[in-house]
Amino acid sequence: MNLSFTRHRRLRQSAAIRSMVRETVLTPADFIQPIYVTYGKGVKHEIKSMPGVYRFSLDMLEEELQEIVSLNIPAVLLFGIPETKDSVGSSAYAENGIVQEAIRLIKSRCPDLLVIADTCLCEFTDHGHCGMVHTFERDGELCGDVLNDESLELHVQTAVSQARAGADIIAPSNMMDGFVQAIRGGLDEAGFSHIPIMSYSVKYASAFYGPFREAADSAPQFGDRKTYQMDPANAREALREAESDVLEGADMLMVKPSLSYLDVMRTLKDQFDLPLVAYNVSGEYAMVKAAALNGWIDEKTMVLEILTSMKRAGADMIITYSAKDAAKWLLEGGR
């Protein structure tokens, strides 16, 4: 037989060959582990919609931190659930706020672990929106407008207080216009010009955030976030959002969610020469976890495939609730 076709299978013949020619390699150093902190003592409360993810009081953080460090995960992303809430989210920028106290604790216990502070107000406001709100009634229903410029100063105060507490990276997630410029200016003026900004540059108004809103107790009390988070149907708009953040001084760009937006991630990677972050969000985690608990899928194989797809699409870092599990599997030779 005179066969002239290309034999692609030659490079798939064994695990050793497949490993040598693998184009995308996933390691624990790619991961960022989210952590939820709350007030109280002895609190380790599992989040119902996110099995394996917990809210911790500060006195219960030690074991979690040591496990993260032992798995060679380099960074955590910190979210706080405050003791009290008000219309302007004042506990978000209080010097003794829950996030600020957690930052100090983590840096004192694990000084080499990078602490990324989520900089937003939704967990801290009584209305659940990411900024100041002008409320009014329409046809007997409570409505509101999120005020862009008036909200920026509160985000600046929050970022500066987090940097003062010892945060290594500020990660503003509010999607207000001009938020990177405002926070960069505020950090520089306060003496934190060395602190990088990981901007939630492309953050969609997504149904995949549902479990997070339970975890962070941050569901909006009226309306939704579609006036400031992006329409999931839009891709070109992502370039405009990211370009604004680059010009305003962002050091890293993020796409959130990631799994349904791999095309957007690749576009940003090709367009901008900055580190790119993927956020493998709560709903993505919950779907896989629920299917795994029902015995419908192989969780290990699926999680590693999903995370690899994000890195293949261009992610330099991946925020994921599966960070610890994935790190364990990789250290065991699972990929």
Disulfide bonds with the S-S distance in Angstrom:
none
